[in-house]
Amino acid sequence: MHRFLKYVFRLLTLATLLYLCRVGKFLDLYVDANNRSLLAAGERNQGELPGRVFHQGQLYALRKIQLSTKERQNRPGLRMLSRLYAHRPAVEAKYSSTAPDLMPFVETLKQDLTVKGVTKDPWALAREWASSKSLVPKSAPGLGDILAAMTTAPITAADICNAGTQVKILLKLQGDQKVLFKPISYPPTKVLFGKNRGSDRHYGEIAAFYLGRLLGLETLPAVVGRKILLTEEVIPVSSPKLAETFYTNEQNKTCLHARCRRCKSGRISCSREGDLMEGAVIMWLPEHLRVSEKSYVWQHYYKRKELLQIRAATRARLVLLSGGGLSRALRELLGLDPLAPVLADAHLRALDRRLAHVLAALSACSEKKGGWHNVLF
């Protein structure tokens, strides 16, 4: 991932966000007590699944990244999270309904997104907000102006972004503002099975930003969906190296070859309709901001490095979003994005389940450590 994103995400100290927003990479396979599969839009029959990972509400974690068909059937690559499983029923019973304070909180966040005309120079406001500890403040009047500008500002230059493993384009918008454009990788209904399979989805970038707003994380860059006419808006202002990566396929769609340091040569991204391509526009880290290189605990493929404590304020926010509140709140915020609907209902339900898992894990940790005072700070 480009230096900009690498630096930004290294500011994060909350593994919860990463766990909750993996909806963009693979479907959360789960089978409840009645063995009903919860799939994304474009649901399949359960018989088509490549082996059940979860059964009877049990909770498992993968021991390996790759599992053969035989291994999936015999489950040697799985380990049951028995302690978390034991705490989950009590946690789900305790937080079974949506908190009464949820929607007033969501409406406050929506106001920052919907009110326009707060600033005449959105790029200057974004630079003013940015510091080593925050990119978008919790209270952010003018955020609606910034997102609108990211969606509509004319593109004045486009180039290859060499770093990382994903297909992406570096754009310069009118007003000399750099952004990163991550184009669509798969149709919204396409389901990928397995851990770390395929490309990251642009929907995941958008969902992560709004999830960060809900969790009170200020170090996530602004992200918004945008549809771009490649032949009119990008190709005419492309650098020679970028221009040569475009081509028209047999379906008469404009496509882009991946070209970056660690991209797979066969990885491409194509427009959905003619040369109209949708994607996520991610705000570039301001040039004046210098962030130190610091390893993060889930680097690379979530290698275990150290345990994290979740703050008391963070746990309180998770409780506020429990009882189905996370999916309800996220649906409200994502509904404002130009590419809405961003997530399928099954993805939103998966987030609610994962939030319950996080709260169950915290409960198990509190019991093991002798109380909340030994877990939270």
N, C-alpha and C positions, 0 to 999 in steps of 0.2 A: 504494500500500500504506500502511496506517496508520502514523502516526509511530512507534509501538512497533516494528513490523517494520523500518521504514526505518532507525531508529537501530541496531537490533541488527545488521542485515546490513551496515551501514557500518563495523561493528567488524571485519568479516572482511577479511583481507588475502591470501586464498588463492583465486585464480581457479579452481584445480583443482576445488573443491567445486561451483561453479556448473556447470562443464563436465560433471562426473560425474553430477549429479543432475537433468539436464534431462528425465529419463524421464517426468515428470509433464506435460510440455507437448506433446511430439510423439515419434513413434516413430523410433528410430534406424534408418533404412533402410540396409541393408548387404547386399551380395551377395558371397559368398566365391568362391573359385576355381572351385567347381562350380556357380556361379550359383544357389545356393539362398537364397531369401529367408528372413530371420529376422524373424518377425512376432510380435506380442504374442498373448495368448490370443484366440481367434477369428480364426485366421489366414486370409488371403485367398490366392487364386491369384496368382502373380506377374504374370499378364497383366492383373490389375486394378489394378496399381500405376500411379500417374500419372507414370511415367518413372523410370528407374533413376538413382540419384544415384551410387552406388558400384558398381564393376565390377571383377572380377578382383582383389579385395583392394586396389585403389587407394584413396587417401585424398584427398578433395576438400573444399574449403571454399566456402561460398556467397559470391559477390561482392555479391548483392542480396538483399533480403528477399522481394520478389515476383518470380516468374518465370512467364511465359506457357507454355502447353503447347508451343509451338514452341521457345521458349527452352530448356525443359527437355530437349527432344529433341536440340537442337544443342549444348547445354552451354556457351553463351557466358557464362552467369552463374556458372560454376564455375572454380576454379583448383586445380590439383593441388598437393598438399603433397609435392613430390618428395623433399625432404630427409628429412622425417619418414617417408615411405614407404620410403626406402632403409634406414633404421635399424630399422624395425619387425621384420623377420625375425630379426635378431640378438637383439633385445630379447626377443621371444617365445620364442626358443630358450633364452636364458639364464634366463628366469623361466618355465619351462614347467610346473613343479610347485608344489604348495602348500607353503609354509614350515612346518617342523615346530613352530614356536613359535606358529602362528596360533591353533589351537583353545584352548590354555591362556589366551591373551590374550582370546579371545572369551568364554570361561567366566567370566573376571574381570568383564567388562562385564555379562554376564548376571546375575551375582550381585547387582549394584547394582539391577538391574531387577526381580528376582524376590523378593528378601528383603523382607518387610514387617514392620511393627512397630518400625522403627528410631526413628521419631519420632511423637509424638502430635499435633504441630502442623506439618503439611507446608508450609503457607503461610509460617510463620515460618522454616522451614529454607530455603525457596527465597529468601526475602528476605536471609537471612544469607549465602547463597552469592553473591548478586549483587554485582558490582563493575563498574567501568568496563573491566576486562580479562577478566572471566569471569562467566558466568551459571550454568553447571553445571560443576563441577570434573571433572578426569579421573577421580579416585576419588570416587565419589558415593554412599556408603551413605545410604539414605533416599530415593533417586530413585524406587524402587518405590512408596513411600508417596505421593510427590507425584503420580506418574502415575495411581495408583489414585484419589486424591482428585479429580483432574481428570476422571476417567471417571465417577465415581459421586456426587460432591457435588451436592446439590439446587441447582437454579437459582433464585435469588431475584429477579433482574431481568434484562431483556433490552432492548437498544436498537440503533438503526442505527449502523453505523460508516461515517462519511461519506467518509473518505479512500480513495484508491486506485482500482483499476479492477475489483476482484473482488467477487462476492457474499459477504458476511460479516456476522456478527452479533456485537455486543459483549455478553458475558454476565457476570453477577456470580454467583459461586458462594457457597454457605453458608460463612461465615467471612470475608466481605468480600474475596474474591479475584476480580479481573478476569481474564477470558480472552477470546480471540478464537476464534469458531467459524467455520471455513470449510467450508460444506456441499459435498456431492458435486455435481459439475458434469456428469459423464458416467458412463455405465455402465463398469465396469472393462474390458470387452472392446472399447470403442469406440476406433478408431484415427483419429488426426488427422494429416493429411499437410501438410507445409510448415512453414516457420520461423515461430514466434510466432503460431500459429493457435489461436483459441479461448481458453477460460479456463484458468487454472492448475488443476491437479487437487489435491484434498485429499490424495491419496496421496503426491504429491510433497513436501508439507510433512512428512509422517510419515517418508518415506524420507530426506529431508535431515537430520532430527534424528539418526537412527540412523547415517547415513553420517558425520555430524559426530562422533559418539562414536567411530567406528572410526578417523577421521583425527586424533583428539586435539584437535578444535576446541572450545574452552570457551565461545565466544560465541554459540552457538545456543540459543535458548530451548527449554524442554521442550515436546514435542508428543506427543499421543497421540490415537488414534482413539476416537470415541464415537458411539453411536446415541441419538438424542433423540426423544421423543414430542412433536411440536410442539404439539398441542392440549392436552396435559396439563402439559408442562414449560416451554414457552416463551410461547405466546400469552397465557395467564393473567397472566403477569408482564411482558408487553411494554409498552413506551412506546406512546402513541397513534400516533406516526409509524411505528413498526415494525409495529404490529398491522394497519394499513391496507395493508401490502404483501403480506399473506398472502391466498391464495384457493385454492379447490378446482377442479382442472381436470376435463376430461371423463372422465378415467380414475379420478376420485374420489381423486386424490392431492393432498396439501397442497403448495402451491408458494409460493415467495418471490420477489417482484420485486426486482431489484437497485436499490439507491438509495444512490449515493455520488457524489462529486464528478466522477469521470471514468468512471463505469459506462456501458455501452451500455444504452439504454432497454429493448431486447428481451431482455436477459440475465436468465435466471431459473434457479432451482434447485428441483427437486421431490423429494419423498420417494419412496423406492423401493417401500415397502409401506405403503399407507394414509397415515398421518401420521408414520411412523417415518423420520426422516432421519439419515443418517450423515454424518460430517464429521470434520475435524481440529480438535482443541482445542489452542490455542497459548497458552502462559503469557504474561501481560501483563508488560511491563517494570515493575519496582517503582518506585513514585513517588519514592523517595529517590534513585534513580539518575539522574544527569544526564550525558548523552552529547553531546559536541560534534558539530555538523554538519560532516561531512567527505565530500567526493565520493569515490565508489568507482570503480574503473577500468572496470567493465563497464556503467556507467550511460550512457545508456538504450539498450536493444537492443545492448549490448555495444560501444558506440563505443570506438575505440581511444584511450587516453589516455596510458598509460605502461606500460613493461614491468615485470613483477614477478619477483623472485627467489624461488624455492622453497627453504625452509630444508633443511639437511642432515637434520635430524630428520624433516621431512615426507617427504623422499625415502625415508628408511629405512622409514617407515610404509607408503608406497606399495609398496615392494618386498615388505614383509611381506604385503600384500594381493594381490600379483600371483599369476600362475599359477592363476587361478580362485578364489583365496582371497577376493576381495572379494564375489563372489556367494554363496559359501558362508557367509561371516561375516554378511552382510546378511540372508540367508535365515534364519539362526538368530535374529538380533535381531528382525527384523520378525515372525517367527512368534509372538512374545510379545505383539504388539499386539492389542487387541480386534477390530480389523477385518481381521485376517490371513485370507487372504494379501493383502498390500498391493501387491506387484509380481508381474507375470507372469514366468515363467521367461525369456521372450525379453527382458524388460527387464533382468533380472539378467545375462544373457549380454551384453547391450549395455554394461552397466557394466564387465564384464571387458574387453571390447574397447576401451572408452574409456580404461581404466586403462593398457592396453598402449600406446595412442596417447600418453598423457601421458609415460610412461617413454621412448618413442621420441623424443618432442619434447625431453625433457631430454638424452638422449644426443646428439641432433643439435646442441643448444645447447652442450653441453660440447665437442664437436668443433670447432664454429665459434669458440668463445671461448678455445680453447687449454687446456682441462682443467677438472675439477670445481671447482678452487679459484677459478676466475673466474666460476662460476655459482652455487654454493651458499655459504651463510654460516651 
